[in-house]
Amino acid sequence: MSSIGFVSLGHSSREDLSALKMLAGPCVKAGKRVVLGVLSENDHHNRTCKVRLCRPVASGDILSVDEYADDIHQHLRESELRYRPKPGYMRKQPDITNCMRIILVDWLVEVAEEYKLCSETIYLAVNYLDRFLSCMSVLRGKLQLVGTAAMLLAAKYEEIYPPEVDEFVYITDDTYTKKQLLRMEHLVLRVLSFDMTAPTCLQFLLQYISEESTCAKTANLALYLSELSLFEVDPFLLYLPSKIAAAAYCLANYTLNRMLWPDSLYAFTGYTLAEIAPCLVALYKLHLGAEGRPQKAIHHKYKSTKYYSVSLVKPVETLPLH
């Protein structure tokens, strides 16, 4: 693993908490700024951030091309193996923690809301971030810069009208200069070998929703659960995006309809329920704790009636897995 400003190990947990508080904090908006501030213990419970997809899922909203669906799915399944972050990379990072990454992802979701970016842009940005961190050691003071560069690249790739570089500098409260951001963007491109077309959970999930003609509320709950998985590198980097999407669909389907994995999706994906089960259990545990976690961007996003208020849906008491 190469390094950006490599640092020695051995920080105490108190020092890590202090650095974490400096890394990120409550959403502070000045004009169009979404900046990271110092976080007090009480602020964890008072944060309010509005986030939304560029378009919610509704009946007939998903574009599908039936005659090419199998070919597209097979291509995505092959590609996801090539553009996969390394599971366990965080253990090799000397100066950042999973908790810092969680807060960064929460902030990226807030940025996406501020600039009305598409949901796929968030997924791509997190993919770029994790693939970069799989290869490079990063100082905690540069983690937000890497995340901002990842979001900049994802927006350029996915959006019709991406925000300008100056706007990305502005949302960091000018913590970094335009030159620093552009240099980091170039470094991210080099480290990722300019391979920016990475399959994401969202792409697979939209295929599953289309294949099964899923109702809007179930579809939105699946999208919410899938997006929650972006928070955690452990254990979700152990699973391919196609399997996380399958777990999200299963959990949403069981939560609302008391059904798990339909035969049509088994035929389409080749995944059995037994193969999905470990990821499904991990996602279920994440859903159980979602309402109480301090990072609220995704929860508030899907609290909107536009998304059928699916983040307010209570988790099921148990899963029928043996």
Contacts in CASP RR format, 6 or more apart in sequence:
PFRMAT RR
TARGET T0000
AUTHOR 0000-0000-0000
METHOD contacts of the structure
MODEL  1
MSSIGFVSLGHSSREDLSALKMLAGPCVKAGKRVVLGVLSENDHHNRTCK
VRLCRPVASGDILSVDEYADDIHQHLRESELRYRPKPGYMRKQPDITNCM
RIILVDWLVEVAEEYKLCSETIYLAVNYLDRFLSCMSVLRGKLQLVGTAA
MLLAAKYEEIYPPEVDEFVYITDDTYTKKQLLRMEHLVLRVLSFDMTAPT
CLQFLLQYISEESTCAKTANLALYLSELSLFEVDPFLLYLPSKIAAAAYC
LANYTLNRMLWPDSLYAFTGYTLAEIAPCLVALYKLHLGAEGRPQKAIHH
KYKSTKYYSVSLVKPVETLPLH
1 89 0 8 1.000
1 92 0 8 1.000
1 134 0 8 1.000
1 135 0 8 1.000
1 136 0 8 1.000
1 137 0 8 1.000
2 135 0 8 1.000
2 136 0 8 1.000
2 137 0 8 1.000
3 94 0 8 1.000
3 136 0 8 1.000
3 137 0 8 1.000
3 138 0 8 1.000
4 136 0 8 1.000
4 137 0 8 1.000
4 138 0 8 1.000
4 139 0 8 1.000
4 142 0 8 1.000
4 187 0 8 1.000
5 137 0 8 1.000
5 138 0 8 1.000
5 139 0 8 1.000
5 142 0 8 1.000
6 94 0 8 1.000
6 137 0 8 1.000
7 94 0 8 1.000
7 95 0 8 1.000
7 139 0 8 1.000
8 94 0 8 1.000
9 94 0 8 1.000
11 19 0 8 1.000
11 95 0 8 1.000
16 97 0 8 1.000
16 99 0 8 1.000
19 100 0 8 1.000
19 140 0 8 1.000
20 39 0 8 1.000
20 97 0 8 1.000
20 99 0 8 1.000
20 100 0 8 1.000
20 103 0 8 1.000
20 140 0 8 1.000
21 38 0 8 1.000
21 39 0 8 1.000
21 40 0 8 1.000
22 37 0 8 1.000
22 38 0 8 1.000
23 36 0 8 1.000
23 100 0 8 1.000
23 103 0 8 1.000
23 104 0 8 1.000
23 140 0 8 1.000
23 141 0 8 1.000
23 143 0 8 1.000
23 144 0 8 1.000
24 36 0 8 1.000
24 37 0 8 1.000
24 39 0 8 1.000
24 100 0 8 1.000
24 103 0 8 1.000
24 104 0 8 1.000
24 106 0 8 1.000
24 107 0 8 1.000
24 144 0 8 1.000
25 36 0 8 1.000
25 37 0 8 1.000
25 38 0 8 1.000
25 39 0 8 1.000
25 43 0 8 1.000
25 47 0 8 1.000
25 103 0 8 1.000
26 37 0 8 1.000
26 39 0 8 1.000
26 43 0 8 1.000
26 46 0 8 1.000
26 47 0 8 1.000
27 34 0 8 1.000
27 47 0 8 1.000
27 48 0 8 1.000
27 49 0 8 1.000
27 107 0 8 1.000
27 110 0 8 1.000
28 34 0 8 1.000
28 35 0 8 1.000
28 37 0 8 1.000
28 173 0 8 1.000
29 35 0 8 1.000
29 114 0 8 1.000
30 173 0 8 1.000
32 114 0 8 1.000
32 115 0 8 1.000
32 167 0 8 1.000
32 170 0 8 1.000
32 171 0 8 1.000
33 170 0 8 1.000
33 171 0 8 1.000
33 173 0 8 1.000
34 107 0 8 1.000
34 110 0 8 1.000
34 111 0 8 1.000
34 114 0 8 1.000
34 171 0 8 1.000
35 171 0 8 1.000
35 172 0 8 1.000
35 173 0 8 1.000
35 175 0 8 1.000
36 103 0 8 1.000
36 107 0 8 1.000
36 144 0 8 1.000
36 172 0 8 1.000
36 173 0 8 1.000
36 175 0 8 1.000
44 294 0 8 1.000
45 294 0 8 1.000
47 294 0 8 1.000
47 295 0 8 1.000
47 296 0 8 1.000
48 296 0 8 1.000
48 300 0 8 1.000
49 106 0 8 1.000
49 109 0 8 1.000
49 110 0 8 1.000
49 113 0 8 1.000
49 296 0 8 1.000
49 297 0 8 1.000
49 300 0 8 1.000
50 113 0 8 1.000
50 300 0 8 1.000
50 301 0 8 1.000
50 304 0 8 1.000
51 109 0 8 1.000
51 110 0 8 1.000
51 112 0 8 1.000
51 113 0 8 1.000
51 297 0 8 1.000
51 298 0 8 1.000
51 300 0 8 1.000
51 301 0 8 1.000
52 113 0 8 1.000
52 116 0 8 1.000
52 301 0 8 1.000
52 304 0 8 1.000
52 306 0 8 1.000
52 307 0 8 1.000
53 118 0 8 1.000
53 119 0 8 1.000
53 223 0 8 1.000
53 301 0 8 1.000
53 307 0 8 1.000
54 116 0 8 1.000
54 117 0 8 1.000
54 118 0 8 1.000
54 119 0 8 1.000
55 61 0 8 1.000
56 220 0 8 1.000
56 306 0 8 1.000
56 307 0 8 1.000
57 209 0 8 1.000
57 216 0 8 1.000
57 219 0 8 1.000
57 220 0 8 1.000
57 223 0 8 1.000
57 307 0 8 1.000
58 216 0 8 1.000
59 215 0 8 1.000
59 216 0 8 1.000
61 216 0 8 1.000
62 206 0 8 1.000
62 209 0 8 1.000
62 210 0 8 1.000
62 219 0 8 1.000
63 210 0 8 1.000
64 207 0 8 1.000
64 210 0 8 1.000
64 211 0 8 1.000
65 72 0 8 1.000
69 207 0 8 1.000
69 210 0 8 1.000
69 211 0 8 1.000
69 268 0 8 1.000
70 268 0 8 1.000
72 207 0 8 1.000
73 204 0 8 1.000
73 207 0 8 1.000
73 268 0 8 1.000
73 269 0 8 1.000
76 199 0 8 1.000
76 203 0 8 1.000
76 204 0 8 1.000
76 207 0 8 1.000
76 242 0 8 1.000
77 199 0 8 1.000
77 242 0 8 1.000
79 197 0 8 1.000
79 198 0 8 1.000
79 199 0 8 1.000
80 198 0 8 1.000
80 199 0 8 1.000
80 240 0 8 1.000
80 241 0 8 1.000
80 242 0 8 1.000
81 240 0 8 1.000
82 195 0 8 1.000
83 127 0 8 1.000
83 131 0 8 1.000
83 195 0 8 1.000
83 197 0 8 1.000
83 198 0 8 1.000
83 199 0 8 1.000
84 131 0 8 1.000
84 237 0 8 1.000
84 240 0 8 1.000
85 127 0 8 1.000
85 130 0 8 1.000
85 131 0 8 1.000
85 133 0 8 1.000
85 134 0 8 1.000
85 233 0 8 1.000
85 237 0 8 1.000
86 134 0 8 1.000
86 237 0 8 1.000
87 233 0 8 1.000
87 234 0 8 1.000
87 237 0 8 1.000
87 238 0 8 1.000
88 233 0 8 1.000
88 234 0 8 1.000
88 237 0 8 1.000
89 130 0 8 1.000
89 133 0 8 1.000
89 134 0 8 1.000
89 233 0 8 1.000
89 237 0 8 1.000
90 96 0 8 1.000
90 97 0 8 1.000
90 98 0 8 1.000
90 101 0 8 1.000
90 133 0 8 1.000
90 233 0 8 1.000
90 234 0 8 1.000
92 137 0 8 1.000
93 133 0 8 1.000
93 137 0 8 1.000
93 138 0 8 1.000
94 137 0 8 1.000
95 137 0 8 1.000
95 138 0 8 1.000
95 139 0 8 1.000
95 140 0 8 1.000
96 133 0 8 1.000
96 138 0 8 1.000
96 139 0 8 1.000
96 140 0 8 1.000
96 143 0 8 1.000
98 232 0 8 1.000
98 233 0 8 1.000
98 234 0 8 1.000
100 140 0 8 1.000
100 143 0 8 1.000
101 129 0 8 1.000
101 133 0 8 1.000
101 143 0 8 1.000
101 233 0 8 1.000
102 231 0 8 1.000
102 232 0 8 1.000
102 295 0 8 1.000
103 295 0 8 1.000
104 129 0 8 1.000
104 143 0 8 1.000
104 144 0 8 1.000
104 147 0 8 1.000
105 126 0 8 1.000
105 129 0 8 1.000
105 230 0 8 1.000
105 231 0 8 1.000
105 295 0 8 1.000
106 231 0 8 1.000
106 295 0 8 1.000
106 296 0 8 1.000
106 297 0 8 1.000
106 298 0 8 1.000
107 144 0 8 1.000
107 297 0 8 1.000
108 122 0 8 1.000
108 125 0 8 1.000
108 126 0 8 1.000
108 147 0 8 1.000
108 150 0 8 1.000
108 151 0 8 1.000
109 122 0 8 1.000
109 227 0 8 1.000
109 297 0 8 1.000
109 298 0 8 1.000
109 301 0 8 1.000
110 297 0 8 1.000
111 117 0 8 1.000
111 151 0 8 1.000
111 171 0 8 1.000
112 118 0 8 1.000
112 119 0 8 1.000
112 121 0 8 1.000
112 122 0 8 1.000
112 151 0 8 1.000
113 297 0 8 1.000
113 301 0 8 1.000
114 171 0 8 1.000
115 155 0 8 1.000
115 163 0 8 1.000
115 167 0 8 1.000
117 151 0 8 1.000
117 155 0 8 1.000
117 158 0 8 1.000
117 159 0 8 1.000
117 162 0 8 1.000
117 163 0 8 1.000
118 158 0 8 1.000
118 159 0 8 1.000
119 202 0 8 1.000
119 223 0 8 1.000
119 227 0 8 1.000
120 158 0 8 1.000
120 200 0 8 1.000
120 202 0 8 1.000
120 203 0 8 1.000
121 151 0 8 1.000
121 154 0 8 1.000
121 155 0 8 1.000
121 157 0 8 1.000
121 158 0 8 1.000
121 159 0 8 1.000
122 154 0 8 1.000
122 227 0 8 1.000
122 230 0 8 1.000
123 200 0 8 1.000
123 201 0 8 1.000
123 202 0 8 1.000
123 227 0 8 1.000
123 230 0 8 1.000
124 153 0 8 1.000
124 154 0 8 1.000
124 157 0 8 1.000
124 158 0 8 1.000
124 196 0 8 1.000
124 198 0 8 1.000
124 200 0 8 1.000
125 147 0 8 1.000
125 150 0 8 1.000
125 151 0 8 1.000
125 153 0 8 1.000
125 154 0 8 1.000
125 155 0 8 1.000
126 150 0 8 1.000
126 230 0 8 1.000
127 198 0 8 1.000
127 200 0 8 1.000
128 150 0 8 1.000
128 153 0 8 1.000
128 154 0 8 1.000
128 188 0 8 1.000
128 192 0 8 1.000
128 196 0 8 1.000
128 198 0 8 1.000
129 146 0 8 1.000
129 147 0 8 1.000
129 150 0 8 1.000
130 233 0 8 1.000
130 237 0 8 1.000
131 191 0 8 1.000
131 192 0 8 1.000
131 198 0 8 1.000
132 146 0 8 1.000
132 150 0 8 1.000
132 188 0 8 1.000
132 191 0 8 1.000
132 192 0 8 1.000
133 146 0 8 1.000
135 191 0 8 1.000
136 191 0 8 1.000
138 146 0 8 1.000
142 184 0 8 1.000
144 172 0 8 1.000
144 175 0 8 1.000
144 176 0 8 1.000
145 172 0 8 1.000
145 175 0 8 1.000
145 176 0 8 1.000
145 180 0 8 1.000
145 181 0 8 1.000
145 184 0 8 1.000
146 184 0 8 1.000
146 188 0 8 1.000
148 168 0 8 1.000
148 171 0 8 1.000
148 172 0 8 1.000
148 176 0 8 1.000
148 181 0 8 1.000
148 184 0 8 1.000
149 181 0 8 1.000
149 184 0 8 1.000
149 185 0 8 1.000
149 187 0 8 1.000
149 188 0 8 1.000
150 188 0 8 1.000
151 168 0 8 1.000
152 162 0 8 1.000
152 163 0 8 1.000
152 165 0 8 1.000
152 168 0 8 1.000
152 181 0 8 1.000
152 185 0 8 1.000
153 185 0 8 1.000
153 188 0 8 1.000
153 189 0 8 1.000
153 196 0 8 1.000
155 162 0 8 1.000
155 163 0 8 1.000
156 162 0 8 1.000
157 196 0 8 1.000
157 197 0 8 1.000
165 178 0 8 1.000
165 181 0 8 1.000
165 182 0 8 1.000
166 178 0 8 1.000
168 181 0 8 1.000
169 176 0 8 1.000
169 177 0 8 1.000
169 178 0 8 1.000
169 181 0 8 1.000
176 184 0 8 1.000
189 196 0 8 1.000
199 241 0 8 1.000
199 242 0 8 1.000
200 241 0 8 1.000
201 226 0 8 1.000
201 229 0 8 1.000
201 241 0 8 1.000
201 242 0 8 1.000
201 244 0 8 1.000
201 245 0 8 1.000
201 248 0 8 1.000
202 223 0 8 1.000
202 226 0 8 1.000
202 245 0 8 1.000
203 241 0 8 1.000
204 241 0 8 1.000
204 242 0 8 1.000
204 244 0 8 1.000
204 245 0 8 1.000
204 246 0 8 1.000
205 222 0 8 1.000
205 223 0 8 1.000
205 226 0 8 1.000
205 245 0 8 1.000
205 248 0 8 1.000
205 249 0 8 1.000
207 268 0 8 1.000
208 214 0 8 1.000
208 222 0 8 1.000
208 245 0 8 1.000
208 246 0 8 1.000
208 249 0 8 1.000
208 265 0 8 1.000
208 268 0 8 1.000
208 269 0 8 1.000
209 219 0 8 1.000
209 222 0 8 1.000
209 249 0 8 1.000
211 264 0 8 1.000
211 265 0 8 1.000
211 268 0 8 1.000
212 249 0 8 1.000
212 262 0 8 1.000
212 264 0 8 1.000
212 265 0 8 1.000
214 222 0 8 1.000
214 249 0 8 1.000
214 253 0 8 1.000
216 308 0 8 1.000
217 256 0 8 1.000
217 308 0 8 1.000
217 310 0 8 1.000
218 252 0 8 1.000
218 253 0 8 1.000
218 256 0 8 1.000
218 257 0 8 1.000
219 252 0 8 1.000
220 302 0 8 1.000
220 307 0 8 1.000
220 308 0 8 1.000
220 310 0 8 1.000
221 252 0 8 1.000
221 255 0 8 1.000
221 256 0 8 1.000
221 308 0 8 1.000
221 310 0 8 1.000
221 313 0 8 1.000
222 245 0 8 1.000
222 248 0 8 1.000
222 249 0 8 1.000
222 251 0 8 1.000
222 252 0 8 1.000
222 253 0 8 1.000
223 248 0 8 1.000
223 302 0 8 1.000
223 307 0 8 1.000
223 310 0 8 1.000
224 252 0 8 1.000
224 298 0 8 1.000
224 302 0 8 1.000
224 307 0 8 1.000
224 310 0 8 1.000
224 311 0 8 1.000
225 247 0 8 1.000
225 248 0 8 1.000
225 251 0 8 1.000
225 252 0 8 1.000
225 283 0 8 1.000
225 286 0 8 1.000
225 287 0 8 1.000
226 244 0 8 1.000
226 245 0 8 1.000
226 248 0 8 1.000
227 298 0 8 1.000
227 301 0 8 1.000
227 302 0 8 1.000
228 283 0 8 1.000
228 286 0 8 1.000
228 287 0 8 1.000
228 290 0 8 1.000
228 298 0 8 1.000
229 236 0 8 1.000
229 244 0 8 1.000
229 248 0 8 1.000
229 283 0 8 1.000
229 286 0 8 1.000
230 298 0 8 1.000
231 286 0 8 1.000
231 293 0 8 1.000
231 295 0 8 1.000
231 298 0 8 1.000
232 286 0 8 1.000
235 279 0 8 1.000
235 282 0 8 1.000
236 244 0 8 1.000
236 279 0 8 1.000
236 282 0 8 1.000
239 247 0 8 1.000
239 278 0 8 1.000
239 279 0 8 1.000
239 282 0 8 1.000
242 269 0 8 1.000
242 271 0 8 1.000
243 271 0 8 1.000
243 275 0 8 1.000
243 276 0 8 1.000
243 279 0 8 1.000
244 279 0 8 1.000
244 283 0 8 1.000
246 261 0 8 1.000
246 265 0 8 1.000
246 269 0 8 1.000
246 271 0 8 1.000
246 276 0 8 1.000
246 279 0 8 1.000
247 276 0 8 1.000
247 279 0 8 1.000
247 280 0 8 1.000
247 282 0 8 1.000
247 283 0 8 1.000
248 283 0 8 1.000
249 261 0 8 1.000
249 265 0 8 1.000
250 260 0 8 1.000
250 261 0 8 1.000
250 273 0 8 1.000
250 276 0 8 1.000
250 280 0 8 1.000
251 280 0 8 1.000
251 283 0 8 1.000
251 284 0 8 1.000
251 287 0 8 1.000
251 319 0 8 1.000
253 259 0 8 1.000
253 260 0 8 1.000
253 261 0 8 1.000
253 262 0 8 1.000
254 260 0 8 1.000
254 316 0 8 1.000
254 319 0 8 1.000
254 320 0 8 1.000
255 313 0 8 1.000
255 315 0 8 1.000
255 316 0 8 1.000
256 313 0 8 1.000
260 273 0 8 1.000
260 320 0 8 1.000
261 271 0 8 1.000
261 272 0 8 1.000
261 273 0 8 1.000
261 276 0 8 1.000
265 271 0 8 1.000
266 272 0 8 1.000
266 273 0 8 1.000
273 321 0 8 1.000
277 321 0 8 1.000
280 319 0 8 1.000
280 321 0 8 1.000
281 319 0 8 1.000
281 321 0 8 1.000
284 315 0 8 1.000
284 316 0 8 1.000
284 319 0 8 1.000
287 315 0 8 1.000
288 315 0 8 1.000
290 298 0 8 1.000
290 299 0 8 1.000
290 311 0 8 1.000
291 299 0 8 1.000
291 311 0 8 1.000
293 299 0 8 1.000
298 311 0 8 1.000
299 311 0 8 1.000
300 311 0 8 1.000
301 307 0 8 1.000
301 311 0 8 1.000
302 309 0 8 1.000
302 310 0 8 1.000
302 311 0 8 1.000
303 309 0 8 1.000
303 311 0 8 1.000
303 312 0 8 1.000
END
